[in-house]
């Protein structure tokens, strides 16, 4: 599918690894050290529990973001409805005034 292939070598891997390490925020480094300590201690059960906790935090964060997005969409929809109702009301008042003028003109 791809026309270009990237050669796999230690230099390419090291470059990627260094760029990832330099872009990590402080909290990611903190979590990485916790993960490394758990693996080095050989406590797989604690590591798996930690990994599940991390996954749950990510899922909760995504769900919160989706909920905020839904609230924002609902707010925009309500604003649209209010503008539409105001526009219909304004059109109705304009048409009523025109009708009164036409009735008065035809009645005379």
N, CA, C and O atoms as CSV, one atom per row, in Angstrom:
chain,resi,resn,atom,element,x,y,z
A,1,UNK,N,N,0.806,-1.193,0.000
A,1,UNK,CA,C,0.000,0.000,0.000
A,1,UNK,C,C,0.855,1.266,0.000
A,1,UNK,O,O,0.570,2.226,-0.716
A,2,UNK,N,N,1.903,1.248,0.812
A,2,UNK,CA,C,2.744,2.423,0.915
A,2,UNK,C,C,3.871,2.333,-0.089
A,2,UNK,O,O,4.457,1.271,-0.297
A,3,UNK,N,N,4.163,3.453,-0.703
A,3,UNK,CA,C,5.207,3.444,-1.725
A,3,UNK,C,C,6.595,3.573,-1.111
A,3,UNK,O,O,7.582,3.171,-1.727
A,4,UNK,N,N,6.684,4.127,0.094
A,4,UNK,CA,C,7.969,4.325,0.740
A,4,UNK,C,C,8.060,3.447,1.970
A,4,UNK,O,O,7.086,3.284,2.705
A,5,UNK,N,N,9.225,2.889,2.186
A,5,UNK,CA,C,9.449,2.137,3.411
A,5,UNK,C,C,10.531,2.825,4.217
A,5,UNK,O,O,11.486,3.375,3.668
A,6,UNK,N,N,10.368,2.785,5.501
A,6,UNK,CA,C,11.344,3.405,6.391
A,6,UNK,C,C,12.263,2.308,6.901
A,6,UNK,O,O,11.789,1.319,7.459
A,7,UNK,N,N,13.580,2.465,6.717
A,7,UNK,CA,C,14.484,1.425,7.191
A,7,UNK,C,C,14.461,1.341,8.712
A,7,UNK,O,O,14.478,2.359,9.404
A,8,UNK,N,N,14.423,0.136,9.211
A,8,UNK,CA,C,14.417,-0.069,10.646
A,8,UNK,C,C,15.854,-0.213,11.116
A,8,UNK,O,O,16.575,-1.111,10.681
A,9,UNK,N,N,16.255,0.665,11.993
A,9,UNK,CA,C,17.612,0.613,12.530
A,9,UNK,C,C,17.636,1.204,13.920
A,9,UNK,O,O,16.662,1.820,14.353
A,10,UNK,N,N,18.718,1.027,14.610
A,10,UNK,CA,C,18.811,1.528,15.983
A,10,UNK,C,C,18.821,3.048,16.005
A,10,UNK,O,O,18.324,3.647,16.958
A,11,UNK,N,N,19.372,3.687,14.980
A,11,UNK,CA,C,19.397,5.146,14.957
A,11,UNK,C,C,17.975,5.712,14.877
A,11,UNK,O,O,17.646,6.655,15.596
A,12,UNK,N,N,17.153,5.157,14.029
A,12,UNK,CA,C,15.787,5.632,13.886
A,12,UNK,C,C,15.022,5.432,15.189
A,12,UNK,O,O,14.301,6.326,15.632
A,13,UNK,N,N,15.177,4.265,15.801
A,13,UNK,CA,C,14.491,3.987,17.052
A,13,UNK,C,C,14.952,4.942,18.155
A,13,UNK,O,O,14.138,5.463,18.918
A,14,UNK,N,N,16.255,5.163,18.226
A,14,UNK,CA,C,16.786,6.081,19.251
A,14,UNK,C,C,16.278,7.502,19.044
A,14,UNK,O,O,15.948,8.194,20.007
A,15,UNK,N,N,16.215,7.932,17.803
A,15,UNK,CA,C,15.711,9.281,17.527
A,15,UNK,C,C,14.261,9.415,17.981
A,15,UNK,O,O,13.881,10.410,18.598
A,16,UNK,N,N,13.460,8.403,17.667
A,16,UNK,CA,C,12.052,8.435,18.075
A,16,UNK,C,C,11.949,8.402,19.593
A,16,UNK,O,O,11.167,9.145,20.186
A,17,UNK,N,N,12.741,7.537,20.216
A,17,UNK,CA,C,12.696,7.416,21.674
A,17,UNK,C,C,13.099,8.730,22.343
A,17,UNK,O,O,12.468,9.150,23.312
A,18,UNK,N,N,14.145,9.380,21.831
A,18,UNK,CA,C,14.584,10.648,22.409
A,18,UNK,C,C,13.548,11.743,22.214
A,18,UNK,O,O,13.324,12.551,23.115
A,19,UNK,N,N,12.914,11.779,21.047
A,19,UNK,CA,C,11.911,12.822,20.817
A,19,UNK,C,C,10.706,12.614,21.712
A,19,UNK,O,O,10.116,13.587,22.180
A,20,UNK,N,N,10.324,11.364,21.962
A,20,UNK,CA,C,9.205,11.086,22.852
A,20,UNK,C,C,9.568,11.476,24.275
A,20,UNK,O,O,8.745,12.053,24.986
A,21,UNK,N,N,10.784,11.170,24.701
A,21,UNK,CA,C,11.197,11.480,26.064
A,21,UNK,C,C,11.305,12.977,26.292
A,21,UNK,O,O,11.005,13.448,27.389
A,22,UNK,N,N,11.724,13.739,25.292
A,22,UNK,CA,C,11.863,15.172,25.478
A,22,UNK,C,C,10.518,15.879,25.473
A,22,UNK,O,O,10.408,16.977,26.018
A,23,UNK,N,N,9.478,15.276,24.866
A,23,UNK,CA,C,8.170,15.903,24.814
A,23,UNK,C,C,7.273,15.518,25.983
A,23,UNK,O,O,6.204,16.104,26.153
A,24,UNK,N,N,7.688,14.540,26.796
A,24,UNK,CA,C,6.851,14.098,27.909
A,24,UNK,C,C,6.745,15.179,28.970
A,24,UNK,O,O,7.764,15.724,29.394
A,25,UNK,N,N,5.531,15.500,29.409
A,25,UNK,CA,C,5.389,16.422,30.532
A,25,UNK,C,C,5.847,15.758,31.829
A,25,UNK,O,O,6.137,14.562,31.862
A,26,UNK,N,N,5.906,16.530,32.861
A,26,UNK,CA,C,6.394,16.056,34.154
A,26,UNK,C,C,5.556,14.904,34.683
A,26,UNK,O,O,6.108,13.937,35.209
A,27,UNK,N,N,4.229,14.983,34.557
A,27,UNK,CA,C,3.367,13.927,35.092
A,27,UNK,C,C,3.596,12.604,34.382
A,27,UNK,O,O,3.559,11.551,35.018
A,28,UNK,N,N,3.832,12.636,33.078
A,28,UNK,CA,C,4.089,11.394,32.364
A,28,UNK,C,C,5.384,10.758,32.844
A,28,UNK,O,O,5.467,9.534,32.950
A,29,UNK,N,N,6.391,11.565,33.135
A,29,UNK,CA,C,7.639,11.037,33.680
A,29,UNK,C,C,7.393,10.428,35.056
A,29,UNK,O,O,7.960,9.391,35.397
A,30,UNK,N,N,6.554,11.074,35.829
A,30,UNK,CA,C,6.204,10.570,37.160
A,30,UNK,C,C,5.549,9.192,37.044
A,30,UNK,O,O,5.923,8.260,37.756
A,31,UNK,N,N,4.577,9.072,36.150
A,31,UNK,CA,C,3.901,7.789,35.965
A,31,UNK,C,C,4.856,6.736,35.405
A,31,UNK,O,O,4.772,5.565,35.774
A,32,UNK,N,N,5.760,7.147,34.521
A,32,UNK,CA,C,6.712,6.213,33.956
A,32,UNK,C,C,7.626,5.643,35.037
A,32,UNK,O,O,7.952,4.457,35.012
A,33,UNK,N,N,8.040,6.484,35.985
A,33,UNK,CA,C,8.900,5.989,37.067
A,33,UNK,C,C,8.142,5.012,37.967
A,33,UNK,O,O,8.706,4.011,38.410
A,34,UNK,N,N,6.876,5.298,38.236
A,34,UNK,CA,C,6.078,4.368,39.042
A,34,UNK,C,C,5.961,3.030,38.328
A,34,UNK,O,O,6.137,1.976,38.938
A,35,UNK,N,N,5.666,3.076,37.049
A,35,UNK,CA,C,5.524,1.855,36.254
A,35,UNK,C,C,6.818,1.052,36.255
A,35,UNK,O,O,6.806,-0.167,36.428
A,36,UNK,N,N,7.928,1.746,36.062
A,36,UNK,CA,C,9.239,1.078,36.024
A,36,UNK,C,C,9.557,0.439,37.363
A,36,UNK,O,O,10.062,-0.684,37.396
A,37,UNK,N,N,9.279,1.116,38.468
A,37,UNK,CA,C,9.544,0.545,39.794
A,37,UNK,C,C,8.716,-0.713,40.029
A,37,UNK,O,O,9.215,-1.703,40.563
A,38,UNK,N,N,7.453,-0.668,39.630
A,38,UNK,CA,C,6.601,-1.837,39.828
A,38,UNK,C,C,7.091,-3.029,39.015
A,38,UNK,O,O,7.063,-4.164,39.492
A,39,UNK,N,N,7.537,-2.778,37.798
A,39,UNK,CA,C,8.035,-3.872,36.962
A,39,UNK,C,C,9.359,-4.397,37.524
A,39,UNK,O,O,9.568,-5.608,37.595
A,40,UNK,N,N,10.254,-3.479,37.925
A,40,UNK,CA,C,11.564,-3.892,38.459
A,40,UNK,C,C,11.415,-4.700,39.739
A,40,UNK,O,O,12.205,-5.610,39.992
A,41,UNK,N,N,10.408,-4.376,40.551
A,41,UNK,CA,C,10.186,-5.112,41.797
A,41,UNK,C,C,9.578,-6.483,41.525
A,41,UNK,O,O,9.556,-7.332,42.416
A,42,UNK,N,N,9.094,-6.707,40.334
A,42,UNK,CA,C,8.512,-7.993,39.981
A,42,UNK,C,C,7.102,-8.169,40.510
A,42,UNK,O,O,6.599,-9.291,40.566
A,43,UNK,N,N,6.468,-7.095,40.894
A,43,UNK,CA,C,5.116,-7.172,41.421
A,43,UNK,C,C,4.134,-6.950,40.283
A,43,UNK,O,O,3.662,-5.835,40.064
A,44,UNK,N,N,3.834,-8.013,39.567
A,44,UNK,CA,C,2.991,-7.942,38.378
A,44,UNK,C,C,1.558,-7.570,38.744
A,44,UNK,O,O,0.903,-6.825,38.015
A,45,UNK,N,N,1.072,-8.084,39.868
A,45,UNK,CA,C,-0.313,-7.804,40.262
A,45,UNK,C,C,-0.514,-6.303,40.501
A,45,UNK,O,O,-1.511,-5.737,40.053
A,46,UNK,N,N,0.411,-5.664,41.192
A,46,UNK,CA,C,0.305,-4.220,41.426
A,46,UNK,C,C,0.431,-3.456,40.110
A,46,UNK,O,O,-0.251,-2.453,39.899
A,47,UNK,N,N,1.308,-3.936,39.229
A,47,UNK,CA,C,1.472,-3.274,37.938
A,47,UNK,C,C,0.191,-3.359,37.124
A,47,UNK,O,O,-0.231,-2.369,36.528
A,48,UNK,N,N,-0.428,-4.528,37.092
A,48,UNK,CA,C,-1.672,-4.672,36.344
A,48,UNK,C,C,-2.772,-3.802,36.941
A,48,UNK,O,O,-3.551,-3.194,36.207
A,49,UNK,N,N,-2.837,-3.743,38.261
A,49,UNK,CA,C,-3.822,-2.877,38.910
A,49,UNK,C,C,-3.564,-1.415,38.551
A,49,UNK,O,O,-4.496,-0.654,38.291
A,50,UNK,N,N,-2.291,-1.036,38.543
A,50,UNK,CA,C,-1.919,0.323,38.163
A,50,UNK,C,C,-2.319,0.597,36.709
A,50,UNK,O,O,-2.851,1.662,36.395
A,51,UNK,N,N,-2.056,-0.377,35.820
A,51,UNK,CA,C,-2.384,-0.204,34.403
A,51,UNK,C,C,-3.889,-0.050,34.211
A,51,UNK,O,O,-4.330,0.790,33.427
A,52,UNK,N,N,-4.680,-0.852,34.921
A,52,UNK,CA,C,-6.136,-0.747,34.829
A,52,UNK,C,C,-6.589,0.619,35.340
A,52,UNK,O,O,-7.473,1.244,34.755
A,53,UNK,N,N,-5.985,1.076,36.428
A,53,UNK,CA,C,-6.315,2.400,36.957
A,53,UNK,C,C,-6.016,3.497,35.960
A,53,UNK,O,O,-6.795,4.438,35.803
A,54,UNK,N,N,-4.880,3.373,35.283
A,54,UNK,CA,C,-4.523,4.373,34.276
A,54,UNK,C,C,-5.524,4.371,33.123
A,54,UNK,O,O,-5.928,5.429,32.641
A,55,UNK,N,N,-5.916,3.185,32.691
A,55,UNK,CA,C,-6.894,3.076,31.604
A,55,UNK,C,C,-8.226,3.684,32.026
A,55,UNK,O,O,-8.866,4.389,31.246
A,56,UNK,N,N,-8.640,3.411,33.258
A,56,UNK,CA,C,-9.895,3.993,33.758
A,56,UNK,C,C,-9.834,5.511,33.798
A,56,UNK,O,O,-10.811,6.183,33.468
A,57,UNK,N,N,-8.688,6.058,34.204
A,57,UNK,CA,C,-8.546,7.517,34.216
A,57,UNK,C,C,-8.693,8.096,32.810
A,57,UNK,O,O,-9.338,9.129,32.625
A,58,UNK,N,N,-8.102,7.438,31.832
A,58,UNK,CA,C,-8.209,7.921,30.452
A,58,UNK,C,C,-9.658,7.840,29.975
A,58,UNK,O,O,-10.165,8.774,29.354
A,59,UNK,N,N,-10.317,6.725,30.267
A,59,UNK,CA,C,-11.718,6.559,29.847
A,59,UNK,C,C,-12.602,7.604,30.512
A,59,UNK,O,O,-13.460,8.197,29.859
A,60,UNK,N,N,-12.398,7.833,31.809
A,60,UNK,CA,C,-13.188,8.846,32.521
A,60,UNK,C,C,-12.949,10.223,31.916
A,60,UNK,O,O,-13.888,11.001,31.752
A,61,UNK,N,N,-11.698,10.528,31.583
A,61,UNK,CA,C,-11.390,11.815,30.952
A,61,UNK,C,C,-12.092,11.980,29.617
A,61,UNK,O,O,-12.609,13.054,29.309
A,62,UNK,N,N,-12.111,10.919,28.827
A,62,UNK,CA,C,-12.786,10.971,27.525
A,62,UNK,C,C,-14.287,11.147,27.709
A,62,UNK,O,O,-14.916,11.920,26.987
A,63,UNK,N,N,-14.864,10.430,28.678
A,63,UNK,CA,C,-16.305,10.563,28.928
A,63,UNK,C,C,-16.675,11.967,29.395
A,63,UNK,O,O,-17.705,12.508,28.994
A,64,UNK,N,N,-15.840,12.550,30.237
A,64,UNK,CA,C,-16.090,13.923,30.688
A,64,UNK,C,C,-16.033,14.883,29.495
A,64,UNK,O,O,-16.878,15.768,29.363
A,65,UNK,N,N,-15.034,14.700,28.633
A,65,UNK,CA,C,-14.914,15.567,27.452
A,65,UNK,C,C,-16.135,15.426,26.541
A,65,UNK,O,O,-16.629,16.419,26.008
A,66,UNK,N,N,-16.615,14.210,26.365
A,66,UNK,CA,C,-17.807,14.003,25.540
A,66,UNK,C,C,-19.034,14.665,26.152
A,66,UNK,O,O,-19.847,15.249,25.435
A,67,UNK,N,N,-19.175,14.579,27.473
A,67,UNK,CA,C,-20.317,15.194,28.139
A,67,UNK,C,C,-20.282,16.714,28.002
A,67,UNK,O,O,-21.307,17.343,27.741
A,68,UNK,N,N,-19.101,17.297,28.180
A,68,UNK,CA,C,-18.961,18.749,28.015
A,68,UNK,C,C,-19.311,19.143,26.581
A,68,UNK,O,O,-19.963,20.162,26.356
A,69,UNK,N,N,-18.876,18.336,25.616
A,69,UNK,CA,C,-19.194,18.615,24.224
A,69,UNK,C,C,-20.701,18.545,23.984
A,69,UNK,O,O,-21.254,19.384,23.273
A,70,UNK,N,N,-21.367,17.554,24.570
A,70,UNK,CA,C,-22.824,17.433,24.430
A,70,UNK,C,C,-23.533,18.637,25.048
A,70,UNK,O,O,-24.483,19.165,24.470
A,71,UNK,N,N,-23.075,19.064,26.212
A,71,UNK,CA,C,-23.683,20.243,26.848
A,71,UNK,C,C,-23.526,21.468,25.962
A,71,UNK,O,O,-24.452,22.267,25.824
A,72,UNK,N,N,-22.353,21.613,25.364
A,72,UNK,CA,C,-22.111,22.761,24.489
A,72,UNK,C,C,-23.010,22.690,23.252
A,72,UNK,O,O,-23.566,23.703,22.829
A,73,UNK,N,N,-23.153,21.499,22.676
A,73,UNK,CA,C,-24.042,21.347,21.523
A,73,UNK,C,C,-25.486,21.669,21.892
A,73,UNK,O,O,-26.193,22.318,21.121
A,74,UNK,N,N,-25.930,21.218,23.070
A,74,UNK,CA,C,-27.296,21.517,23.525
A,74,UNK,C,C,-27.494,23.021,23.718
A,74,UNK,O,O,-28.536,23.569,23.358
A,75,UNK,N,N,-26.487,23.678,24.286
A,75,UNK,CA,C,-26.574,25.128,24.499
A,75,UNK,C,C,-26.695,25.857,23.165
A,75,UNK,O,O,-27.495,26.783,23.028
A,76,UNK,N,N,-25.900,25.437,22.182
A,76,UNK,CA,C,-25.977,26.057,20.859
A,76,UNK,C,C,-27.337,25.815,20.207
A,76,UNK,O,O,-27.876,26.700,19.543
A,77,UNK,N,N,-27.888,24.624,20.396
A,77,UNK,CA,C,-29.197,24.304,19.839
A,77,UNK,C,C,-30.289,25.172,20.463
A,77,UNK,O,O,-31.183,25.647,19.762
A,78,UNK,N,N,-30.219,25.380,21.774
A,78,UNK,CA,C,-31.198,26.240,22.455
A,78,UNK,C,C,-31.082,27.669,21.936
A,78,UNK,O,O,-32.094,28.329,21.700
A,79,UNK,N,N,-29.846,28.150,21.757
A,79,UNK,CA,C,-29.660,29.504,21.218
A,79,UNK,C,C,-30.263,29.614,19.817
A,79,UNK,O,O,-30.892,30.621,19.492
A,80,UNK,N,N,-30.077,28.591,18.990
A,80,UNK,CA,C,-30.649,28.601,17.642
A,80,UNK,C,C,-32.167,28.645,17.699
A,80,UNK,O,O,-32.803,29.387,16.951
A,81,UNK,N,N,-32.742,27.851,18.584
A,81,UNK,CA,C,-34.202,27.823,18.718
A,81,UNK,C,C,-34.735,29.181,19.158
A,81,UNK,O,O,-35.740,29.655,18.628
A,82,UNK,N,N,-34.070,29.804,20.118
A,82,UNK,CA,C,-34.511,31.114,20.596
A,82,UNK,C,C,-34.452,32.129,19.457
A,82,UNK,O,O,-35.384,32.914,19.283
A,83,UNK,N,N,-33.373,32.122,18.686
A,83,UNK,CA,C,-33.262,33.058,17.556
A,83,UNK,C,C,-34.346,32.795,16.514
A,83,UNK,O,O,-34.919,33.730,15.954
A,84,UNK,N,N,-34.622,31.520,16.258
A,84,UNK,CA,C,-35.654,31.167,15.291
A,84,UNK,C,C,-37.027,31.633,15.764
A,84,UNK,O,O,-37.798,32.177,14.974
A,85,UNK,N,N,-37.339,31.430,17.031
A,85,UNK,CA,C,-38.630,31.874,17.579
A,85,UNK,C,C,-38.733,33.394,17.518
A,85,UNK,O,O,-39.787,33.932,17.182
A,86,UNK,N,N,-37.638,34.090,17.844
A,86,UNK,CA,C,-37.649,35.551,17.763
A,86,UNK,C,C,-37.856,36.015,16.325
A,86,UNK,O,O,-38.570,36.988,16.082
A,87,UNK,N,N,-37.242,35.329,15.383
A,87,UNK,CA,C,-37.399,35.683,13.970
A,87,UNK,C,C,-38.837,35.460,13.507
A,87,UNK,O,O,-39.409,36.293,12.804
A,88,UNK,N,N,-39.413,34.328,13.909
A,88,UNK,CA,C,-40.808,34.048,13.539
A,88,UNK,C,C,-41.734,35.088,14.154
A,88,UNK,O,O,-42.661,35.557,13.495
A,89,UNK,N,N,-41.494,35.448,15.395
A,89,UNK,CA,C,-42.320,36.456,16.069
A,89,UNK,C,C,-42.208,37.808,15.372
A,89,UNK,O,O,-43.203,38.510,15.191
A,90,UNK,N,N,-40.982,38.163,14.982
A,90,UNK,CA,C,-40.772,39.431,14.287
A,90,UNK,C,C,-41.481,39.428,12.931
A,90,UNK,O,O,-42.123,40.409,12.555
A,91,UNK,N,N,-41.358,38.321,12.206
A,91,UNK,CA,C,-42.054,38.207,10.921
A,91,UNK,C,C,-43.570,38.290,11.094
A,91,UNK,O,O,-44.254,38.918,10.286
A,92,UNK,N,N,-44.086,37.669,12.128
A,92,UNK,CA,C,-45.520,37.702,12.396
A,92,UNK,C,C,-45.993,39.129,12.665
A,92,UNK,O,O,-47.022,39.555,12.142
A,93,UNK,N,N,-45.242,39.862,13.478
A,93,UNK,CA,C,-45.612,41.248,13.784
A,93,UNK,C,C,-45.569,42.109,12.517
A,93,UNK,O,O,-46.446,42.946,12.304
A,94,UNK,N,N,-44.550,41.903,11.680
A,94,UNK,CA,C,-44.446,42.662,10.434
A,94,UNK,C,C,-45.623,42.349,9.511
A,94,UNK,O,O,-46.225,43.256,8.937
A,95,UNK,N,N,-45.947,41.068,9.371
A,95,UNK,CA,C,-47.071,40.670,8.505
A,95,UNK,C,C,-48.403,41.179,9.043
A,95,UNK,O,O,-49.275,41.568,8.266
A,96,UNK,N,N,-48.569,41.181,10.360
A,96,UNK,CA,C,-49.811,41.681,10.959
A,96,UNK,C,C,-49.966,43.175,10.687
A,96,UNK,O,O,-51.059,43.644,10.368
A,97,UNK,N,N,-48.855,43.926,10.815
A,97,UNK,CA,C,-48.915,45.366,10.549
A,97,UNK,C,C,-49.242,45.628,9.078
A,97,UNK,O,O,-50.035,46.517,8.769
A,98,UNK,N,N,-48.639,44.863,8.174
A,98,UNK,CA,C,-48.921,45.024,6.752
A,98,UNK,C,C,-50.377,44.681,6.441
A,98,UNK,O,O,-51.017,45.355,5.633
A,99,UNK,N,N,-50.896,43.641,7.077
A,99,UNK,CA,C,-52.280,43.234,6.865
A,99,UNK,C,C,-53.237,44.320,7.344
A,99,UNK,O,O,-54.232,44.607,6.679
A,100,UNK,N,N,-52.945,44.923,8.489
A,100,UNK,CA,C,-53.794,46.004,9.000
A,100,UNK,C,C,-53.807,47.178,8.042
A,100,UNK,O,O,-54.853,47.780,7.798
A,101,UNK,N,N,-52.626,47.507,7.492
A,101,UNK,CA,C,-52.563,48.610,6.529
A,101,UNK,C,C,-53.372,48.256,5.286
A,101,UNK,O,O,-54.095,49.102,4.760
A,102,UNK,N,N,-53.261,47.048,4.823
A,102,UNK,CA,C,-53.999,46.618,3.629
A,102,UNK,C,C,-55.483,46.603,3.887
A,102,UNK,O,O,-56.247,47.030,3.021
A,103,UNK,N,N,-55.937,46.126,5.047
A,103,UNK,CA,C,-57.353,46.110,5.385
A,103,UNK,C,C,-57.877,47.538,5.482
A,103,UNK,O,O,-58.962,47.832,4.981
A,104,UNK,N,N,-57.125,48.424,6.117
A,104,UNK,CA,C,-57.547,49.816,6.227
A,104,UNK,C,C,-57.649,50.462,4.841
A,104,UNK,O,O,-58.577,51.225,4.573
A,105,UNK,N,N,-56.704,50.157,3.980
A,105,UNK,CA,C,-56.726,50.728,2.630
A,105,UNK,C,C,-57.907,50.213,1.822
A,105,UNK,O,O,-58.571,50.981,1.127
A,106,UNK,N,N,-58.168,48.910,1.912
A,106,UNK,CA,C,-59.265,48.299,1.157
A,106,UNK,C,C,-60.622,48.719,1.739
A,106,UNK,O,O,-61.613,48.802,1.013
A,107,UNK,N,N,-60.661,48.977,3.027
A,107,UNK,CA,C,-61.931,49.354,3.664
A,107,UNK,C,C,-62.368,50.756,3.314
A,107,UNK,O,O,-63.551,51.078,3.422
A,108,UNK,N,N,-61.464,51.578,2.909
A,108,UNK,CA,C,-61.817,52.966,2.608
A,108,UNK,C,C,-62.277,53.143,1.229
A,108,UNK,O,O,-62.610,54.259,0.828
